[in-house]
Amino acid sequence: MVQSELIRGIFFDIQGFSVHDGPGCRTLIFFKGCSLSCAWCCNPEGLNAFPEPLYNASKCVFDELCMQACPNQAIGKNGQELVFNRNLCRDCTTYNCTKACCSGALRLGGYTLGVEELFTIIQRDRQYWGDEGGITLTGGEPFLQPDFAVQILKRCYDSFIHTAVETCGNVPWDNIERSLNYIDWIFYDLKQIDNRKHILMTSKGNNLILDNARRLAKVFKGRIIFRMPVIPGFNDDEANIHQLSDFLNSIKKDEINILPVHHLGKEKYNLVGKGYYTDDYRIPAIEDLQKIQSIFQSLGIRCYIGSETPF
């Protein structure tokens, strides 16, 4: 195991006072980098695994100071907007463009912290959690930074802090396994059983995800809550719900949390130079979610809607 003082994690946010991502009041730690690219992602600033410029064109005065400051010539112009070559931004260590911006149009999305630096922040929140609270690693995908994840989880677990992780499961098994002794809860996404549909809407297949779920069900001693984001037209059909129920029954798990798709992250896509292409996804009505819930329950799966998960 890499010594904790030698590694640094990359994050894009830390949020306190969460009550929807585990028991009690919690501190959420958002890791940068994800192994999927879901069409409905609400955290596009967490997809790339490196700090990057977030660009708000409405504040830009086009003085080109950021272009002149960039040592990698990663910034160009397209009419009255700047464009960024984020493949070049990946290797940046100075972030001079954000430092040179005087209008507030550019800010750095992402930063690094050492284990003890992050633990200090966590400790500051501890007095607000109550008896059942703790931390939840989320993202992005926490298990894409396995060395850091295991170190911060162990640091918290050894300090009697409740630990939870939200994961898409699309990572090597070893990335998950090394942390299991220090995790109390895992929230695990199961988006679509059909592999072809999964590829179309998330960019990757689901074979690794399902295999890791099977392994977790056998060896993890904490609580697993499987989650399905409800995306109308993608995974809300009865066939998928039946197949997903069959899968959960096959691994002897009987809980799932369904979460309606939302569009709260829409405005963040422009900041990272991506187009938002999910406007066609209708936000499910409560009646739609209750119908899905009733199907799961008829198949022996306890189904919780939204924040109704019994922590």
C-alpha positions as CSV (number, residue, x, y, z in Angstrom):
1,M,0.0,0.0,0.0
2,V,1.3,3.5,-0.9
3,Q,2.0,5.6,2.1
4,S,-0.7,8.1,2.7
5,E,1.6,11.1,2.8
6,L,2.8,10.3,-0.7
7,I,-0.5,10.3,-2.5
8,R,-3.0,13.0,-3.3
9,G,-6.6,12.8,-4.4
10,I,-8.2,14.9,-7.1
11,F,-11.7,16.4,-6.3
12,F,-14.2,18.8,-7.6
13,D,-16.3,19.5,-4.6
14,I,-16.9,18.8,-0.9
15,Q,-20.4,19.3,0.4
16,G,-21.6,19.2,4.0
17,F,-25.1,18.7,5.5
18,S,-26.2,16.0,3.1
19,V,-29.1,13.8,4.2
20,H,-29.7,11.7,1.1
21,D,-26.5,9.7,0.7
22,G,-26.3,7.5,3.8
23,P,-27.6,7.6,7.4
24,G,-27.6,10.8,9.4
25,C,-26.1,14.1,8.2
26,R,-23.0,13.5,6.0
27,T,-20.1,15.1,4.2
28,L,-19.9,14.3,0.5
29,I,-16.5,14.1,-1.1
30,F,-16.7,14.3,-4.9
31,F,-13.8,12.6,-6.7
32,K,-12.9,13.7,-10.2
33,G,-12.8,11.1,-13.0
34,C,-15.4,8.6,-14.2
35,S,-15.2,5.4,-16.2
36,L,-18.6,6.0,-17.8
37,S,-20.1,8.8,-19.7
38,C,-23.8,8.7,-19.0
39,A,-26.0,10.8,-21.2
40,W,-27.9,12.1,-18.2
41,C,-24.9,12.9,-16.0
42,C,-25.6,15.8,-13.6
43,N,-21.9,16.3,-12.7
44,P,-20.1,16.8,-16.0
45,E,-17.3,18.6,-14.2
46,G,-16.5,15.3,-12.6
47,L,-15.9,13.3,-15.8
48,N,-12.3,14.2,-16.5
49,A,-9.7,13.0,-14.0
50,F,-7.7,16.2,-13.8
51,P,-8.3,19.8,-12.7
52,E,-9.5,21.8,-15.7
53,P,-10.7,25.3,-16.6
54,L,-14.5,25.9,-16.2
55,Y,-15.5,28.6,-18.7
56,N,-18.5,30.9,-18.3
57,A,-18.7,32.7,-21.7
58,S,-21.3,35.2,-20.4
59,K,-18.6,36.8,-18.2
60,C,-15.8,36.8,-20.8
61,V,-14.4,40.1,-22.0
62,F,-12.2,38.5,-24.7
63,D,-9.1,40.3,-23.6
64,E,-7.1,37.1,-24.5
65,L,-5.1,37.3,-21.3
66,C,-5.8,33.7,-20.6
67,M,-4.6,32.7,-24.1
68,Q,-1.3,34.5,-23.6
69,A,-0.8,33.0,-20.1
70,C,-1.4,29.4,-21.2
71,P,2.0,27.6,-21.7
72,N,0.5,24.8,-23.7
73,Q,-1.5,26.9,-26.2
74,A,-4.6,25.0,-25.3
75,I,-7.0,28.0,-25.7
76,G,-8.4,29.2,-29.0
77,K,-11.3,31.3,-30.2
78,N,-14.5,30.4,-32.0
79,G,-16.3,33.6,-32.9
80,Q,-17.1,35.3,-29.6
81,E,-16.3,32.3,-27.4
82,L,-13.1,30.6,-26.2
83,V,-12.5,26.9,-26.9
84,F,-10.2,24.7,-24.8
85,N,-8.2,21.6,-25.9
86,R,-8.7,19.6,-22.7
87,N,-6.3,17.0,-23.8
88,L,-3.6,19.6,-23.4
89,C,-5.2,20.8,-20.2
90,R,-4.7,17.3,-18.8
91,D,-1.0,17.9,-18.5
92,C,-1.1,21.4,-17.1
93,T,0.4,22.0,-13.7
94,T,0.3,25.8,-13.6
95,Y,-3.3,26.7,-14.3
96,N,-2.0,30.1,-15.5
97,C,-5.2,30.8,-17.6
98,T,-7.4,30.9,-14.5
99,K,-5.0,33.0,-12.6
100,A,-4.8,35.5,-15.5
101,C,-8.6,35.9,-16.0
102,C,-9.8,39.2,-14.5
103,S,-13.5,38.9,-15.4
104,G,-14.4,35.8,-13.5
105,A,-15.1,33.9,-16.7
106,L,-12.5,31.2,-15.9
107,R,-12.1,29.3,-12.7
108,L,-10.3,26.0,-11.9
109,G,-12.5,23.0,-11.7
110,G,-10.8,20.5,-9.4
111,Y,-8.0,20.5,-6.9
112,T,-5.8,18.0,-5.1
113,L,-5.6,17.2,-1.4
114,G,-3.5,14.8,0.7
115,V,-5.1,12.3,3.1
116,E,-4.4,14.4,6.2
117,E,-5.6,17.6,4.5
118,L,-8.9,16.0,3.6
119,F,-9.2,14.4,7.0
120,T,-8.8,17.8,8.6
121,I,-11.8,19.1,6.6
122,I,-13.8,16.0,7.5
123,Q,-13.1,16.6,11.2
124,R,-14.4,20.1,11.0
125,D,-17.8,18.8,9.9
126,R,-17.9,16.0,12.4
127,Q,-19.7,18.0,15.1
128,Y,-22.7,18.6,12.8
129,W,-23.3,14.9,11.8
130,G,-25.2,13.7,14.8
131,D,-24.9,10.1,16.0
132,E,-25.4,8.3,12.7
133,G,-23.6,10.6,10.2
134,G,-20.3,10.3,8.5
135,I,-18.7,10.6,5.0
136,T,-19.7,9.5,1.6
137,L,-17.2,9.2,-1.3
138,T,-18.9,10.0,-4.6
139,G,-18.0,11.6,-7.9
140,G,-17.1,10.9,-10.6
141,E,-16.0,7.5,-9.5
142,P,-14.1,7.2,-6.2
143,F,-12.6,3.8,-7.1
144,L,-10.8,5.2,-10.0
145,Q,-8.4,6.6,-7.4
146,P,-8.0,3.4,-5.4
147,D,-4.8,4.3,-3.5
148,F,-6.3,7.5,-2.1
149,A,-9.8,5.9,-1.5
150,V,-8.4,3.1,0.7
151,Q,-6.3,5.5,2.7
152,I,-9.0,8.1,3.5
153,L,-11.5,5.3,4.2
154,K,-9.1,3.6,6.6
155,R,-8.3,6.9,8.3
156,C,-12.0,7.6,8.8
157,Y,-12.9,4.0,9.8
158,D,-10.1,3.9,12.4
159,S,-11.5,7.1,13.8
160,F,-15.0,5.6,14.2
161,I,-16.4,7.6,11.3
162,H,-19.2,5.9,9.4
163,T,-18.1,5.4,5.8
164,A,-20.1,5.1,2.6
165,V,-19.2,5.0,-1.1
166,E,-21.3,5.6,-4.2
167,T,-19.9,3.7,-7.2
168,C,-20.9,2.8,-10.8
169,G,-19.0,-0.5,-10.4
170,N,-17.1,-0.1,-13.7
171,V,-13.6,-0.5,-12.3
172,P,-11.2,-3.4,-11.7
173,W,-12.3,-5.6,-8.8
174,D,-9.0,-5.0,-7.0
175,N,-9.9,-1.2,-6.9
176,I,-13.0,-2.1,-4.8
177,E,-11.7,-5.1,-2.8
178,R,-8.8,-3.3,-1.1
179,S,-11.2,-0.8,0.5
180,L,-14.0,-3.2,1.7
181,N,-12.7,-3.6,5.2
182,Y,-13.2,0.1,5.8
183,I,-16.6,0.7,4.3
184,D,-19.9,0.5,6.1
185,W,-22.3,1.2,3.2
186,I,-22.0,0.9,-0.6
187,F,-24.5,2.5,-3.0
188,Y,-24.1,0.6,-6.3
189,D,-25.6,1.8,-9.6
190,L,-27.4,-0.7,-11.9
191,K,-28.6,1.3,-14.9
192,Q,-29.6,-1.2,-17.5
193,I,-29.3,-5.0,-17.8
194,D,-29.2,-5.1,-21.6
195,N,-25.5,-4.7,-22.5
196,R,-26.2,-3.1,-25.9
197,K,-28.4,-0.4,-24.5
198,H,-26.0,0.1,-21.7
199,I,-23.2,0.8,-24.2
200,L,-25.4,3.2,-26.2
201,M,-26.2,5.5,-23.2
202,T,-23.2,5.2,-20.9
203,S,-20.3,4.5,-23.4
204,K,-19.4,1.2,-21.8
205,G,-20.8,-2.3,-21.4
206,N,-22.1,-3.7,-18.1
207,N,-20.3,-7.0,-17.9
208,L,-17.7,-5.8,-15.4
209,I,-20.4,-3.9,-13.4
210,L,-22.6,-7.1,-13.0
211,D,-19.5,-9.2,-12.2
212,N,-18.4,-6.8,-9.5
213,A,-21.9,-6.8,-8.1
214,R,-21.9,-10.6,-7.8
215,R,-18.6,-10.5,-6.0
216,L,-19.7,-7.8,-3.6
217,A,-22.8,-9.7,-2.8
218,K,-20.7,-12.6,-1.7
219,V,-17.9,-10.9,0.3
220,F,-19.0,-7.5,1.5
221,K,-20.1,-7.5,5.2
222,G,-21.7,-4.0,5.1
223,R,-24.9,-2.9,3.6
224,I,-25.4,-2.6,-0.2
225,I,-28.1,-0.4,-1.6
226,F,-28.5,-0.9,-5.4
227,R,-29.7,2.2,-7.3
228,M,-31.3,2.7,-10.6
229,P,-31.7,6.1,-12.1
230,V,-35.0,6.1,-13.9
231,I,-34.5,7.3,-17.5
232,P,-37.8,7.2,-19.5
233,G,-37.3,5.4,-22.7
234,F,-34.0,3.8,-21.6
235,N,-34.6,1.6,-18.5
236,D,-38.2,2.2,-17.3
237,D,-39.7,-0.7,-19.3
238,E,-41.0,-3.8,-17.7
239,A,-38.5,-6.0,-19.4
240,N,-35.6,-4.3,-17.8
241,I,-37.3,-4.2,-14.4
242,H,-38.0,-7.9,-14.6
243,Q,-34.4,-8.7,-15.7
244,L,-32.9,-6.5,-13.0
245,S,-35.1,-8.1,-10.4
246,D,-34.0,-11.6,-11.6
247,F,-30.4,-10.4,-11.3
248,L,-30.9,-9.2,-7.7
249,N,-32.6,-12.4,-6.7
250,S,-29.8,-14.4,-8.2
251,I,-27.2,-12.7,-6.0
252,K,-29.6,-12.9,-3.0
253,K,-30.1,-9.1,-2.6
254,D,-33.6,-7.6,-2.3
255,E,-33.3,-3.8,-2.1
256,I,-33.1,-1.1,-4.8
257,N,-33.5,2.7,-4.7
258,I,-35.0,4.3,-7.8
259,L,-34.0,7.9,-8.6
260,P,-35.8,10.0,-11.1
261,V,-33.7,11.7,-13.8
262,H,-33.4,15.5,-13.4
263,H,-31.9,18.3,-15.4
264,L,-30.3,20.3,-12.6
265,G,-26.8,19.9,-14.1
266,K,-27.7,21.3,-17.5
267,E,-26.0,24.7,-17.1
268,K,-22.7,23.0,-16.1
269,Y,-22.2,21.4,-19.5
270,N,-21.2,24.7,-21.1
271,L,-18.6,25.2,-18.4
272,V,-16.7,22.1,-19.5
273,G,-17.2,22.6,-23.2
274,K,-19.8,19.9,-23.7
275,G,-23.2,20.1,-25.3
276,Y,-26.2,19.1,-23.2
277,Y,-28.2,16.5,-25.2
278,T,-30.7,15.1,-22.7
279,D,-33.6,17.6,-22.9
280,D,-35.7,14.9,-24.4
281,Y,-35.6,12.9,-21.2
282,R,-38.9,13.5,-19.4
283,I,-38.7,13.8,-15.6
284,P,-40.8,10.8,-14.4
285,A,-44.0,11.6,-12.5
286,I,-44.6,10.1,-9.1
287,E,-47.2,7.8,-10.7
288,D,-44.5,6.4,-13.1
289,L,-42.1,5.8,-10.1
290,Q,-44.9,4.1,-8.1
291,K,-45.6,1.8,-11.0
292,I,-42.0,0.8,-11.2
293,Q,-41.9,0.3,-7.5
294,S,-45.0,-1.9,-7.6
295,I,-43.4,-4.2,-10.3
296,F,-40.2,-4.5,-8.3
297,Q,-42.1,-5.3,-5.1
298,S,-44.3,-7.9,-6.9
299,L,-41.0,-9.7,-7.8
300,G,-39.7,-9.8,-4.3
301,I,-37.5,-6.6,-4.4
302,R,-38.0,-3.9,-1.8
303,C,-38.0,-0.7,-3.8
304,Y,-37.5,2.8,-2.4
305,I,-38.4,6.0,-4.3
306,G,-36.0,8.9,-4.2
307,S,-35.0,9.8,-0.6
308,E,-37.3,7.2,0.9
309,T,-34.4,4.7,1.5
310,P,-34.7,3.6,5.2
311,F,-31.3,4.6,6.6
